[in-house]
Amino acid sequence: MRFNENLKKYDFSPEQLETSLATELAEAGFKDSAMETRFEKSVQNFEPDTIITGRILRIFGGDVVVDVGYKSEGIVPLDHFRSPDEVRPGDEVEVLIETMEDDTGLLLLSKRKADRIRGWERVVSTHKEGDVVRGRVSRKIKGGLLVEIGVPVFLPASQVGIRRVGDVSEYIGREVEAKIIKIDESRMNIVISRRKLIEERRDEQKKKLLATLKEGDVVKGVVKNIADFGAFVDLGGIDGLLHITDISWGRANHPSEVVQIDQELEVKVLKIDLAKERISLGLKQLAEDPWNRIDEKYPVGSRIKGQVVNVLTYGAFVKLEPGVEGLVHVSEMSWTKRINHPSEVVQAGDEVEVQILDIDKEKQEISLGMKQTEQNPWELVAAKYPEGTIIEGRVRNLTTYGAFVEIEEGIDGLLHVSDMSWTKKVVHPQDLIQKDDTVRAVVLSVDQEKKRIALGMKQLEEDPWDRDIPGRFAPGTMVTGKVTKITNFGVFVRLEENLEGLLHISELSTRKVENPQEVVSIGDRVKVKVIKIDTGERKIGLSIRQLIEEGEDPFDVAQEEEEY
């Protein structure tokens, strides 16, 4: 037999002898099942990148020694096992041959690669594109995440959620569900999409929701996005818009003042547009409109404290309660102060006491007053400054018709031009006084309703027209004066300080005069004759014509004489 020949010819080891014997017997038609099994185990394919089954022998340092059959041993790094406690001698383990032998004569094995290949085979055999899988996010890599579903699969960052995620690393360690969108067997690569799964489920939920939802329903949702004009609330499959005007009965400058992202809300469905798949939501509609019983809560004339929430050029808005604000117009802030801007009196955030002046329920407007909560000083003016009282005050302002004199803070009196001088014709107040001058005057009258006080300066002295002017300037008296003003109807001549007479154009000459400047000029000193005096109108009529007729030279006057 060939066996005997081989035995004589070669010096076999016991193991070689057993293998050779098994071969010879098989070729000769003999079968031994026990021997066959031992033979099959002894002749595993030891090619690199081949998965074989071995038996754990022991742990040696940081490696695990594995018997892979026929007295061959290999080493597997200990960290390829989830825990050292799992490494038990005698247990079988699948490993992948990386190199046939190292310097120690041992095979270098990889349990990690073997696990991945077996996992890949199991996943591919049980899943296909379109299947839903669940796994834990293990780590972040370039472009996305790795998810363990038996083997690591790729979840692109763009497929993590419906909206772009700022930092995908927040998903590490989380369980996620996703849909397989690509399997590349040649590269052992699987791509999954959480976004696609969410979108498909949302589409199903949206169809169901739109079929059952109706206006007036109260539903729960989660705030997913906030814009300047409102907040988008996820109702479970479709987003509804919670407009800023429907967030609160009160003032909301921005939706973020009331709601936050990821906040769960209970909202009311206001309107559904099935064609455009749009839903309008309301939050304030879940509470009673505070304007429904506004006149009962805030009757006209009542006083209440509120907070200033906004200050504008024309007034300040005061919050009485959430959703209820009233306007204090700048004219209603003080009885006496001259307020150019409401910020001179109040600032946003101030607590103020106000009085309800008027309510327009339809327009949802409330008029408020601040000054009405204080004593009106004009109610005391008549008693404090009776007629005839002499006051001293600062000239606060000048107008063409007079001067406003501040008697006390916020209380002005009007000094009219007609009450500035008994004798001087005052064309403008600045002829006698200037702004910020301190003047003395007498109270002539007080109109409490119109908030007016009339003052007079000339009344501090006796009226010379009642005293001696009629006697000193009786008709027929000849006097000397200075031309101060020329008009088309005549000439004004100053007779003494603050006293003038009118020389009518018809009294300038014995001849007909078309223009007074044909006869006199401003500054000329002339003799005139008093021809008329009217104490009621306080006017003196003069004539040059009569002096000429009497033989007098009206211009025979020393021009250098001292002026009055």
VMD Tcl script that draws the C-alpha trace (Angstrom):
set ca {
  {0.00 0.00 0.00}
  {1.01 3.64 -0.59}
  {0.73 4.19 3.18}
  {3.47 1.61 3.87}
  {5.67 3.08 1.18}
  {5.25 6.59 2.57}
  {5.94 5.37 6.06}
  {9.25 3.88 4.96}
  {10.19 6.76 2.76}
  {9.49 9.74 5.05}
  {10.12 10.53 8.65}
  {6.60 11.85 9.54}
  {5.59 13.49 12.79}
  {2.58 11.91 14.60}
  {0.26 14.61 13.33}
  {1.54 14.24 9.75}
  {1.24 10.52 10.04}
  {-2.38 10.79 11.13}
  {-3.22 13.10 8.27}
  {-1.43 10.94 5.72}
  {-3.14 7.87 7.05}
  {-6.53 9.46 6.77}
  {-5.75 10.40 3.19}
  {-4.60 6.94 2.21}
  {-7.63 5.32 3.81}
  {-9.97 7.65 2.04}
  {-8.35 6.98 -1.31}
  {-8.59 3.23 -0.63}
  {-12.31 3.55 0.08}
  {-12.17 3.35 3.89}
  {-14.16 5.81 5.98}
  {-13.73 6.77 9.64}
  {-16.18 9.50 10.76}
  {-14.17 10.49 13.85}
  {-11.03 10.76 11.83}
  {-12.81 12.74 9.13}
  {-13.97 15.30 11.66}
  {-10.53 15.70 13.13}
  {-9.11 16.03 9.65}
  {-11.59 18.71 8.59}
  {-10.78 20.75 11.66}
  {-7.10 20.41 11.08}
  {-7.15 21.63 7.55}
  {-9.08 24.96 7.94}
  {-8.31 27.52 5.28}
  {-5.52 29.59 6.82}
  {-5.48 32.17 4.02}
  {-5.30 35.90 5.11}
  {-8.68 37.70 5.40}
  {-10.37 34.34 6.09}
  {-12.79 33.90 8.99}
  {-12.17 30.78 11.05}
  {-13.48 29.41 14.31}
  {-11.10 29.03 17.24}
  {-11.18 28.18 20.90}
  {-10.02 30.57 23.61}
  {-7.05 29.21 25.52}
  {-5.99 32.00 27.85}
  {-5.33 35.75 28.30}
  {-1.71 36.74 27.94}
  {-1.03 40.40 28.81}
  {-3.12 42.51 26.45}
  {-3.87 39.64 24.08}
  {-6.11 36.60 23.99}
  {-4.51 33.34 22.79}
  {-6.82 31.33 20.52}
  {-6.42 27.74 19.28}
  {-7.50 27.73 15.63}
  {-7.01 23.98 15.16}
  {-4.29 21.44 14.36}
  {-2.00 22.81 17.05}
  {-2.04 26.26 15.46}
  {-2.47 29.26 17.72}
  {-3.16 32.93 17.15}
  {-3.55 36.10 19.20}
  {-6.48 38.58 19.34}
  {-6.11 42.02 21.03}
  {-8.07 41.99 24.28}
  {-9.84 45.28 23.39}
  {-11.62 43.49 20.52}
  {-13.88 42.05 23.22}
  {-16.50 44.27 24.85}
  {-15.25 43.31 28.31}
  {-12.43 41.13 29.72}
  {-15.15 39.32 31.69}
  {-16.46 37.91 28.43}
  {-13.16 36.11 27.71}
  {-13.57 32.56 29.08}
  {-11.15 29.74 28.20}
  {-12.86 27.02 26.23}
  {-15.36 29.33 24.52}
  {-15.44 29.32 20.75}
  {-14.89 32.57 18.90}
  {-14.89 33.61 15.25}
  {-11.84 35.54 14.14}
  {-10.33 36.83 10.89}
  {-6.76 35.95 9.90}
  {-4.81 39.16 9.31}
  {-1.28 37.68 8.92}
  {-0.16 34.11 8.84}
  {2.66 34.39 11.38}
  {4.42 37.10 13.33}
  {7.90 36.98 14.93}
  {6.61 34.61 17.60}
  {5.24 32.15 15.06}
  {1.62 33.00 16.02}
  {-1.22 33.95 13.72}
  {-2.43 37.56 14.06}
  {-6.22 37.46 14.37}
  {-9.02 40.10 14.47}
  {-12.27 39.48 16.25}
  {-13.44 43.03 15.47}
  {-13.21 42.52 11.69}
  {-14.81 39.10 11.92}
  {-17.70 40.56 13.92}
  {-18.15 43.32 11.38}
  {-18.22 40.89 8.44}
  {-20.66 38.57 10.18}
  {-22.76 41.56 11.23}
  {-22.75 42.87 7.68}
  {-23.84 39.45 6.40}
  {-26.68 39.30 8.93}
  {-27.84 42.86 8.13}
  {-27.73 42.33 4.38}
  {-29.54 39.03 4.65}
  {-32.36 40.52 6.76}
  {-32.68 44.11 5.44}
  {-33.12 45.86 2.14}
  {-33.33 49.44 0.92}
  {-36.45 51.10 2.31}
  {-36.45 49.13 5.58}
  {-36.63 50.96 8.90}
  {-33.81 50.23 11.36}
  {-33.05 51.31 14.91}
  {-29.61 51.85 16.38}
  {-27.47 53.89 18.74}
  {-25.36 56.79 17.49}
  {-21.75 55.85 18.29}
  {-19.71 58.78 17.06}
  {-19.40 61.77 14.78}
  {-17.43 61.52 11.55}
  {-16.87 63.85 8.64}
  {-20.23 64.67 7.06}
  {-22.44 63.00 9.63}
  {-22.78 60.24 12.22}
  {-22.12 56.52 12.60}
  {-25.07 54.48 13.89}
  {-24.68 50.91 15.19}
  {-27.41 48.58 13.87}
  {-25.26 45.44 14.08}
  {-22.74 47.13 11.86}
  {-21.86 50.83 11.76}
  {-23.93 52.64 9.11}
  {-23.68 56.24 7.90}
  {-26.25 58.90 8.77}
  {-25.43 62.09 6.79}
  {-25.80 65.38 8.69}
  {-28.36 66.56 6.13}
  {-30.50 63.52 6.90}
  {-30.51 63.79 10.70}
  {-33.69 65.86 10.89}
  {-36.22 67.84 8.87}
  {-34.51 71.08 9.81}
  {-30.76 71.48 9.63}
  {-29.18 70.49 12.95}
  {-26.59 72.94 14.24}
  {-24.32 70.37 15.95}
  {-25.01 66.71 15.15}
  {-22.76 65.59 18.01}
  {-25.69 66.18 20.38}
  {-27.13 62.92 19.00}
  {-24.16 60.79 20.15}
  {-25.40 58.08 22.52}
  {-29.03 58.48 21.47}
  {-31.22 55.74 19.99}
  {-32.54 56.75 16.56}
  {-34.84 55.26 13.97}
  {-34.03 55.74 10.31}
  {-34.72 54.40 6.85}
  {-32.15 52.55 4.71}
  {-31.74 54.56 1.52}
  {-28.65 52.84 0.05}
  {-26.83 49.50 0.39}
  {-23.44 49.15 -1.32}
  {-22.44 45.48 -0.88}
  {-19.14 45.83 -2.68}
  {-17.97 48.50 -0.27}
  {-19.90 47.11 2.71}
  {-21.53 50.49 3.15}
  {-25.09 51.41 4.22}
  {-26.55 54.95 4.21}
  {-29.61 55.70 6.32}
  {-31.93 58.73 6.60}
  {-33.78 59.81 9.71}
  {-35.17 62.79 7.84}
  {-36.89 60.67 5.20}
  {-38.52 58.51 7.86}
  {-39.76 61.56 9.77}
  {-41.10 63.15 6.57}
  {-42.99 60.01 5.58}
  {-44.48 59.64 9.02}
  {-45.37 63.34 9.12}
  {-47.11 63.03 5.77}
  {-49.22 60.20 7.15}
  {-49.96 62.16 10.32}
  {-50.73 65.30 8.30}
  {-53.31 63.52 6.14}
  {-54.93 62.04 9.20}
  {-54.84 65.36 11.05}
  {-56.31 67.39 8.17}
  {-59.09 64.84 7.83}
  {-60.14 65.14 11.46}
  {-59.13 68.67 12.55}
  {-61.75 71.43 12.50}
  {-61.88 75.10 13.37}
  {-62.46 75.74 17.05}
  {-60.61 72.61 18.19}
  {-58.16 72.97 21.06}
  {-55.02 70.91 20.38}
  {-51.54 70.44 21.77}
  {-48.39 71.21 19.84}
  {-44.69 71.97 20.19}
  {-43.05 75.27 19.18}
  {-40.57 74.43 16.42}
  {-39.57 77.83 15.06}
  {-39.95 81.51 16.00}
  {-39.99 84.45 13.59}
  {-40.65 88.16 14.05}
  {-44.25 87.73 12.92}
  {-45.11 84.64 14.97}
  {-44.29 81.07 15.98}
  {-44.65 77.78 14.10}
  {-46.22 75.03 16.18}
  {-45.88 71.33 15.25}
  {-49.29 69.74 15.70}
  {-47.97 66.28 14.82}
  {-47.50 66.05 11.08}
  {-48.16 69.65 10.12}
  {-47.10 73.07 11.41}
  {-49.61 75.74 12.33}
  {-48.86 79.47 12.50}
  {-49.39 81.23 15.80}
  {-49.34 84.86 14.66}
  {-47.93 87.45 17.06}
  {-51.33 89.18 17.22}
  {-52.90 85.94 18.47}
  {-50.28 85.13 21.09}
  {-51.45 87.41 23.88}
  {-54.15 89.93 24.69}
  {-51.31 92.05 26.04}
  {-48.48 93.82 24.27}
  {-45.93 91.44 22.69}
  {-43.07 93.08 20.81}
  {-41.69 89.68 19.77}
  {-43.10 86.13 20.03}
  {-40.06 85.02 22.05}
  {-41.32 87.16 24.93}
  {-44.19 84.69 25.36}
  {-43.18 81.33 23.84}
  {-39.94 79.38 23.51}
  {-38.66 76.74 21.05}
  {-39.59 73.15 22.09}
  {-42.25 74.49 24.47}
  {-45.44 72.44 24.52}
  {-48.54 74.59 24.05}
  {-52.27 74.18 24.06}
  {-53.66 76.26 21.18}
  {-56.96 76.90 19.45}
  {-57.50 76.25 15.74}
  {-58.70 79.54 14.23}
  {-58.69 78.76 10.52}
  {-57.89 75.83 8.20}
  {-56.98 76.22 4.52}
  {-57.08 72.67 3.12}
  {-55.97 73.73 -0.36}
  {-52.80 75.39 0.91}
  {-52.52 73.10 3.93}
  {-52.27 76.08 6.26}
  {-53.54 76.25 9.82}
  {-53.91 79.46 11.83}
  {-53.64 79.08 15.59}
  {-54.46 81.21 18.59}
  {-53.16 81.20 22.15}
  {-54.90 84.24 23.60}
  {-58.28 82.89 22.48}
  {-58.07 80.31 25.27}
  {-58.52 83.13 27.79}
  {-61.37 85.63 28.07}
  {-60.93 88.90 26.19}
  {-60.24 91.44 28.97}
  {-62.13 94.08 26.97}
  {-65.44 92.20 27.33}
  {-66.15 93.70 30.77}
  {-63.81 96.65 30.58}
  {-66.38 99.28 31.56}
  {-67.34 97.26 34.63}
  {-63.76 96.87 35.80}
  {-62.67 100.43 35.03}
  {-65.61 102.86 35.32}
  {-65.00 106.41 34.12}
  {-63.72 108.56 36.96}
  {-62.09 105.69 38.85}
  {-58.42 105.76 39.74}
  {-55.96 102.90 39.33}
  {-52.23 102.28 39.34}
  {-50.54 101.02 36.18}
  {-47.15 100.58 34.56}
  {-45.79 102.78 31.76}
  {-44.99 100.44 28.85}
  {-44.30 102.88 26.01}
  {-43.47 106.57 25.70}
  {-44.19 108.43 22.43}
  {-44.07 112.07 21.41}
  {-47.79 112.58 22.06}
  {-48.18 110.64 25.29}
  {-47.49 107.48 27.30}
  {-49.22 104.09 27.23}
  {-49.98 102.64 30.65}
  {-50.74 98.94 31.22}
  {-53.65 98.43 33.58}
  {-53.55 94.62 33.26}
  {-52.29 92.14 30.64}
  {-54.03 93.06 27.39}
  {-55.40 96.39 28.63}
  {-53.53 99.62 28.01}
  {-54.63 103.23 28.10}
  {-53.12 106.45 26.75}
  {-52.16 109.40 28.91}
  {-52.00 112.27 26.43}
  {-49.23 114.78 27.07}
  {-51.90 117.42 27.78}
  {-53.26 115.26 30.62}
  {-49.97 114.91 32.50}
  {-49.82 118.19 34.41}
  {-52.11 121.09 35.25}
  {-49.36 123.67 35.06}
  {-46.08 122.28 33.66}
  {-45.29 123.01 30.05}
  {-44.32 119.52 28.82}
  {-42.51 119.30 25.48}
  {-42.16 115.51 25.60}
  {-43.76 112.91 27.90}
  {-40.29 111.58 28.82}
  {-39.85 114.73 30.91}
  {-42.46 113.28 33.28}
  {-42.45 109.47 32.92}
  {-40.20 106.64 31.72}
  {-41.00 103.11 30.57}
  {-41.34 100.88 33.63}
  {-42.60 103.64 35.96}
  {-45.62 102.91 38.11}
  {-48.12 105.77 37.95}
  {-51.57 106.54 39.28}
  {-54.10 107.48 36.61}
  {-57.76 108.33 36.32}
  {-60.09 106.79 33.74}
  {-61.30 109.67 31.53}
  {-63.05 107.82 28.70}
  {-63.49 104.28 27.27}
  {-64.15 103.35 23.64}
  {-64.96 99.65 23.91}
  {-65.38 99.17 20.16}
  {-61.97 100.65 19.32}
  {-60.47 99.19 22.50}
  {-59.14 102.57 23.58}
  {-58.94 104.07 27.06}
  {-58.13 107.71 27.74}
  {-56.26 108.27 30.99}
  {-55.22 111.31 32.97}
  {-52.40 111.80 35.44}
  {-53.04 115.40 36.43}
  {-56.57 114.51 37.54}
  {-55.11 112.60 40.49}
  {-53.72 115.88 41.89}
  {-55.24 119.18 43.07}
  {-55.88 121.56 40.17}
  {-53.89 124.69 41.08}
  {-56.22 126.80 38.91}
  {-58.94 126.09 41.43}
  {-56.87 128.09 43.94}
  {-55.70 130.89 41.62}
  {-58.75 133.12 42.08}
  {-58.38 133.00 45.85}
  {-54.60 133.35 45.75}
  {-54.47 136.21 43.22}
  {-57.65 138.29 43.55}
  {-58.21 141.30 41.29}
  {-55.91 144.17 42.27}
  {-53.10 141.96 43.55}
  {-49.68 143.29 42.61}
  {-47.34 140.54 41.40}
  {-43.74 140.33 40.26}
  {-42.77 137.77 37.62}
  {-40.45 136.80 34.80}
  {-41.33 137.55 31.18}
  {-41.48 134.02 29.77}
  {-42.54 134.79 26.21}
  {-43.35 137.69 23.89}
  {-46.02 137.76 21.19}
  {-47.26 140.49 18.86}
  {-50.18 141.17 21.18}
  {-48.45 141.04 24.56}
  {-46.19 139.24 27.01}
  {-46.70 136.14 29.13}
  {-45.47 136.67 32.65}
  {-44.83 133.65 34.92}
  {-46.49 134.30 38.26}
  {-45.52 130.91 39.71}
  {-44.45 127.59 38.16}
  {-46.99 126.72 35.50}
  {-49.17 129.80 36.11}
  {-48.83 132.58 33.54}
  {-50.59 135.89 33.20}
  {-51.05 137.85 29.96}
  {-49.83 141.42 29.88}
  {-51.57 142.84 26.80}
  {-49.93 145.64 24.81}
  {-52.92 147.86 25.54}
  {-52.21 147.56 29.28}
  {-48.53 148.46 29.12}
  {-48.71 152.28 28.92}
  {-51.35 154.97 29.43}
  {-49.82 157.29 26.89}
  {-47.32 155.50 24.63}
  {-48.62 153.73 21.56}
  {-47.06 150.26 21.97}
  {-46.73 148.55 18.59}
  {-44.86 145.51 19.97}
  {-44.18 144.47 23.61}
  {-40.42 144.59 23.02}
  {-40.76 148.36 22.68}
  {-40.97 148.36 26.50}
  {-39.86 144.97 27.85}
  {-37.67 142.00 26.84}
  {-37.85 138.24 27.40}
  {-36.62 137.17 30.88}
  {-37.11 140.70 32.28}
  {-38.62 140.84 35.76}
  {-41.68 143.09 35.76}
  {-44.29 144.29 38.24}
  {-47.93 144.17 37.26}
  {-51.39 144.17 38.78}
  {-53.96 141.39 38.41}
  {-56.85 142.75 36.36}
  {-59.01 139.60 36.16}
  {-58.94 135.78 36.61}
  {-60.87 133.41 34.34}
  {-60.58 130.07 36.15}
  {-62.51 128.10 33.51}
  {-60.32 129.28 30.62}
  {-57.21 129.33 32.83}
  {-56.42 132.97 32.05}
  {-55.08 135.81 34.17}
  {-55.07 139.35 32.76}
  {-52.25 141.64 33.96}
  {-51.56 145.34 33.59}
  {-48.48 147.49 34.01}
  {-50.00 150.92 33.37}
  {-52.52 150.33 36.15}
  {-49.70 150.63 38.67}
  {-49.84 154.39 38.02}
  {-52.62 156.93 37.92}
  {-54.01 157.55 34.44}
  {-52.55 160.91 33.31}
  {-55.51 161.35 30.99}
  {-57.66 161.60 34.08}
  {-55.16 163.80 35.88}
  {-53.64 166.67 33.84}
  {-53.32 165.93 30.12}
  {-56.70 167.47 29.23}
  {-55.66 170.64 31.08}
  {-52.15 170.91 29.73}
  {-53.14 170.17 26.15}
  {-56.42 172.00 25.87}
  {-57.60 172.96 22.34}
  {-55.85 176.14 21.16}
  {-52.63 175.38 23.04}
  {-49.44 175.73 20.96}
  {-46.75 173.14 21.74}
  {-43.49 171.91 20.27}
  {-42.90 168.31 19.33}
  {-40.83 165.86 17.27}
  {-42.00 163.93 14.20}
  {-41.75 160.19 15.10}
  {-43.76 158.48 12.39}
  {-45.13 159.32 8.94}
  {-48.13 157.53 7.41}
  {-50.19 158.13 4.29}
  {-52.90 159.80 6.38}
  {-50.69 162.00 8.52}
  {-47.81 162.43 10.94}
  {-47.36 161.39 14.60}
  {-45.69 164.01 16.75}
  {-44.25 163.25 20.19}
  {-45.32 165.98 22.58}
  {-43.63 164.56 25.68}
  {-42.38 161.18 26.85}
  {-45.00 158.47 26.06}
  {-47.46 161.05 24.66}
  {-48.12 161.60 20.95}
  {-50.57 163.62 18.88}
  {-51.76 163.17 15.29}
  {-51.07 165.84 12.67}
  {-53.56 164.86 9.95}
  {-52.42 165.32 6.32}
  {-55.11 167.95 5.91}
  {-53.54 169.97 8.76}
  {-49.96 169.95 7.43}
  {-50.21 173.00 5.17}
  {-52.51 175.61 3.78}
  {-52.08 173.98 0.40}
  {-53.21 170.47 -0.60}
  {-50.58 167.88 0.32}
  {-50.44 164.48 -1.41}
  {-47.55 163.10 0.62}
  {-46.70 164.21 4.18}
  {-43.01 163.91 3.37}
  {-43.41 166.94 1.10}
  {-43.68 168.96 4.31}
  {-41.88 167.11 7.14}
  {-39.37 164.33 7.78}
  {-38.93 161.96 10.69}
  {-36.91 163.69 13.42}
  {-38.06 167.23 12.52}
  {-39.04 169.46 15.42}
  {-42.13 171.53 14.72}
  {-44.59 173.86 16.39}
  {-48.16 172.59 16.39}
  {-51.49 173.76 17.67}
  {-53.84 171.49 19.65}
  {-57.15 171.53 17.84}
  {-58.86 168.54 19.49}
  {-58.54 166.28 22.54}
  {-60.55 163.09 23.06}
  {-60.04 161.67 26.59}
  {-62.19 158.64 25.82}
  {-60.11 157.61 22.78}
  {-56.97 159.14 24.32}
  {-56.20 161.06 21.15}
  {-54.86 164.57 20.54}
  {-55.45 166.30 17.20}
  {-52.78 168.77 16.01}
  {-52.50 171.42 13.24}
  {-49.70 173.26 11.45}
  {-52.10 174.82 8.96}
  {-53.79 176.98 11.63}
  {-50.43 178.32 12.89}
  {-49.47 179.27 9.33}
  {-52.81 181.02 8.91}
  {-52.12 182.88 12.16}
  {-48.73 184.00 10.85}
  {-46.57 181.59 12.85}
  {-43.64 179.74 11.35}
  {-44.06 176.15 12.57}
  {-40.47 175.29 11.67}
  {-38.90 178.14 13.60}
  {-37.72 175.77 16.32}
  {-34.21 175.18 17.63}
  {-33.52 171.62 16.41}
  {-30.76 171.18 18.93}
  {-33.17 171.54 21.87}
  {-33.02 168.60 24.31}
  {-35.53 165.91 23.45}
  {-38.12 164.73 25.86}
}
mol new
graphics top color blue
foreach p $ca { graphics top sphere $p radius 0.5 }
foreach p [lrange $ca 0 end-1] q [lrange $ca 1 end] { graphics top cylinder $p $q radius 0.2 }
display resetview
